[in-house]
Amino acid sequence: MITTEQIRARLQEALRQRTVTQTELAAALGITQSTVAHYLRGDVLPALDTFANLCAALDADPAYILCLRDN
């Protein structure tokens, strides 16, 4: 079973690999830095459109982030 903790961890990993800040990512997505922080803490998951844009901004495979595929 896939957990939000696993998704959160993979989002954090993708952010680290791209070496962008939460503020830079938020600006690219048109959301606030605090919203990005909520995603990375696992407090909430992004809406599908935001998730798609998040993966595009991080150049991350959505299936990997959702733990449907190993890297």
C-alpha positions, -999 to 999 in steps of 0.1 A, spaced: 0 0 0 13 34 -10 13 60 18 14 98 18 47 95 37 63 77 7 49 104 -17 62 132 5 96 116 7 98 113 -31 87 149 -36 114 160 -12 140 139 -31 129 154 -64 133 189 -50 168 181 -37 179 167 -70 167 198 -89 185 220 -64 157 246 -64 143 262 -33 107 260 -21 104 297 -29 116 292 -65 93 262 -70 64 281 -56 70 310 -80 72 286 -109 39 271 -100 21 303 -90 15 292 -54 29 303 -21 60 289 -5 39 278 25 18 256 2 49 239 -12 60 234 24 27 217 32 31 194 3 67 185 14 56 179 50 28 157 38 1 178 54 -18 179 22 -14 165 -13 -16 188 -43 -46 189 -66 -40 168 -98 -33 199 -120 -9 212 -94 7 178 -91 12 176 -129 28 211 -129 49 202 -99 63 171 -116 70 192 -148 87 219 -128 109 193 -111 114 173 -142 101 143 -122 83 112 -133 48 114 -119 46 76 -116 78 76 -96 66 103 -73 33 84 -67 54 52 -60 39 34 -90 74 29 -104 109 26 -90 135 49 -104 
